[in-house]
Amino acid sequence: MRDYFLQTKRLGFGQWTTDDVHLTHQLWGDADVTRLIGGPFSLEQIQNRLDQEINHQQIHGFQYWPLFELNTQQFVGSCGLKPRALGQGIVEMGYQLRVNSWGKGYATEAAGLVLEYAFSRLNLSAVYAGHHPDNHGSRKILLALGFEYTHEEFYVPTQQMEPSYLLTRERYLQSN
């Protein structure tokens, strides 16, 4: 059984290890999951992503953490943080869920706890997020979480201009 360092009512947050290659293939190897983030990804790209996530945890104390249903221990996807402008106290938040976990509210639930972690435990000044222009679900989630649209930004993996959002610490604290 995996140890969880964070939990919502339904989800446990683990930390990626080198033993999780099979899980990364279920997530970042799935063309449906990755089609709006630059995928599908090769085996080498998936391994590089796992290595990068482990490295981020070791250096910064955060990553896009693997998520599991608490009741079933089923792998749901990932949600977490990555460096953006650390000198300014800004990180990027993201989430990817396996197809069988879509539409259950897991992204909103997980992202809400990640924001609490970012502002309460890491004491960050702001969290950035972006999404593919066709991902209307992510737009809805980000706005519901209190993010404000700021600009369009070119995202290299998709070769798209993507909507970008920011949630400041002050705005987060005022709404929570």
C-alpha positions as CSV (number, residue, x, y, z in Angstrom):
1,M,0.0,0.0,0.0
2,R,1.3,3.4,-0.9
3,D,1.8,6.2,1.6
4,Y,-0.1,9.4,1.1
5,F,1.3,12.7,2.3
6,L,-1.8,14.6,1.4
7,Q,-5.5,13.5,1.2
8,T,-8.8,14.9,0.2
9,K,-12.1,13.2,1.0
10,R,-11.6,10.8,-1.9
11,L,-8.0,11.1,-3.1
12,G,-4.5,10.3,-1.8
13,F,-1.4,12.1,-3.0
14,G,1.7,9.9,-3.4
15,Q,5.1,10.8,-4.7
16,W,6.6,9.4,-7.9
17,T,9.3,6.8,-7.6
18,T,11.3,4.9,-10.2
19,D,9.0,2.0,-9.6
20,D,6.1,3.9,-11.0
21,V,7.0,3.5,-14.7
22,H,3.9,1.3,-15.3
23,L,1.6,4.1,-13.9
24,T,3.3,6.8,-16.0
25,H,2.6,4.7,-19.1
26,Q,-1.1,4.5,-18.1
27,L,-1.2,8.3,-17.9
28,W,1.3,10.0,-20.2
29,G,1.2,7.0,-22.6
30,D,-2.5,7.4,-23.2
31,A,-3.2,9.4,-26.4
32,D,-6.6,10.5,-25.1
33,V,-5.1,11.9,-21.9
34,T,-2.2,13.7,-23.7
35,R,-3.8,14.9,-26.9
36,L,-4.2,18.5,-25.5
37,I,-0.8,18.7,-23.8
38,G,1.4,17.7,-26.7
39,G,1.1,13.9,-26.7
40,P,1.0,11.1,-27.4
41,F,4.5,10.7,-25.9
42,S,7.2,8.2,-26.6
43,L,8.5,5.7,-24.0
44,E,11.6,7.9,-23.8
45,Q,9.6,11.1,-23.2
46,I,7.5,9.3,-20.5
47,Q,10.7,8.2,-18.7
48,N,12.1,11.7,-19.0
49,R,8.9,13.1,-17.5
50,L,9.1,10.6,-14.6
51,D,12.7,11.5,-14.0
52,Q,11.8,15.2,-14.1
53,E,9.0,14.8,-11.6
54,I,11.2,12.9,-9.1
55,N,13.9,15.6,-9.6
56,H,11.4,18.4,-8.9
57,Q,10.3,16.7,-5.6
58,Q,13.9,16.3,-4.5
59,I,15.0,19.9,-5.3
60,H,11.8,21.9,-4.8
61,G,9.6,19.8,-2.5
62,F,6.8,19.5,-5.1
63,Q,5.9,17.7,-8.3
64,Y,2.8,16.7,-10.3
65,W,2.0,14.1,-7.6
66,P,0.3,10.8,-8.5
67,L,-3.3,10.5,-7.3
68,F,-5.1,7.5,-6.1
69,E,-8.7,6.8,-5.1
70,L,-8.7,6.2,-1.3
71,N,-11.5,3.6,-1.4
72,T,-10.1,1.4,-4.2
73,Q,-6.4,2.4,-4.4
74,Q,-6.9,2.9,-8.2
75,F,-4.5,5.2,-10.0
76,V,-6.5,8.3,-11.0
77,G,-3.8,10.6,-12.6
78,S,-1.6,13.4,-11.3
79,C,-2.0,16.9,-10.0
80,G,0.6,19.2,-8.6
81,L,3.2,22.0,-9.1
82,K,6.2,22.7,-11.2
83,P,8.7,25.6,-11.2
84,R,7.7,28.7,-13.2
85,A,9.3,31.8,-11.7
86,L,10.6,30.6,-8.4
87,G,12.5,33.8,-7.7
88,Q,9.2,35.6,-7.7
89,G,7.4,32.9,-5.7
90,I,5.4,31.6,-8.7
91,V,4.8,28.0,-9.6
92,E,2.7,26.4,-12.3
93,M,-0.2,24.0,-11.4
94,G,-1.4,21.3,-13.6
95,Y,-3.4,18.1,-13.6
96,Q,-3.9,15.1,-15.9
97,L,-6.4,12.4,-15.2
98,R,-6.9,9.0,-16.7
99,V,-9.9,8.7,-18.9
100,N,-11.9,6.6,-16.5
101,S,-11.5,9.3,-13.9
102,W,-12.9,12.1,-16.0
103,G,-16.1,13.8,-15.0
104,K,-16.0,12.8,-11.3
105,G,-14.8,16.1,-9.9
106,Y,-11.3,14.8,-9.1
107,A,-9.4,17.6,-10.9
108,T,-11.2,20.3,-8.9
109,E,-10.8,18.4,-5.7
110,A,-7.1,17.7,-6.2
111,A,-6.3,21.2,-7.5
112,G,-8.0,22.8,-4.5
113,L,-5.7,20.9,-2.1
114,V,-2.7,21.7,-4.2
115,L,-3.5,25.4,-4.0
116,E,-3.8,25.1,-0.2
117,Y,-0.4,23.4,-0.2
118,A,1.1,26.1,-2.4
119,F,-0.1,29.0,-0.3
120,S,-0.1,27.6,3.2
121,R,2.8,25.2,3.3
122,L,5.1,26.6,0.6
123,N,4.1,30.3,1.2
124,L,4.1,31.1,-2.5
125,S,3.0,34.4,-3.9
126,A,1.1,33.1,-6.9
127,V,0.1,30.0,-8.9
128,Y,0.0,30.1,-12.7
129,A,-2.0,27.7,-14.9
130,G,-2.8,27.3,-18.5
131,H,-4.8,25.0,-20.8
132,H,-5.3,24.1,-24.4
133,P,-7.9,26.4,-26.0
134,D,-10.1,23.3,-26.7
135,N,-10.1,22.2,-23.0
136,H,-13.2,23.9,-21.8
137,G,-13.4,21.7,-18.7
138,S,-10.0,23.0,-17.5
139,R,-11.1,26.6,-18.1
140,K,-14.2,26.0,-16.0
141,I,-12.2,24.4,-13.2
142,L,-9.6,27.2,-13.1
143,L,-12.2,29.9,-12.9
144,A,-14.1,28.1,-10.2
145,L,-10.9,27.8,-8.2
146,G,-10.5,31.6,-8.3
147,F,-7.9,32.0,-11.1
148,E,-8.1,35.1,-13.3
149,Y,-7.4,35.0,-17.0
150,T,-4.2,37.1,-17.7
151,H,-3.0,36.5,-21.3
152,E,-2.4,34.1,-24.2
153,E,0.9,32.2,-24.2
154,F,2.6,30.0,-26.8
155,Y,2.9,26.5,-25.5
156,V,5.7,24.7,-27.4
157,P,4.4,21.0,-26.9
158,T,1.1,21.8,-28.6
159,Q,2.3,24.6,-30.8
160,Q,-0.8,26.6,-29.7
161,M,-1.5,29.9,-28.1
162,E,-3.1,28.9,-24.8
163,P,-5.1,30.8,-22.3
164,S,-3.1,31.6,-19.1
165,Y,-4.3,32.3,-15.6
166,L,-2.9,33.5,-12.3
167,L,-4.1,33.1,-8.8
168,T,-2.4,35.3,-6.3
169,R,-1.9,34.5,-2.6
170,E,-4.0,37.5,-1.7
171,R,-6.9,36.5,-3.9
172,Y,-6.7,32.9,-2.6
173,L,-6.8,34.0,1.0
174,Q,-9.7,36.4,0.4
175,S,-11.8,33.6,-1.1
176,N,-10.9,30.8,1.3
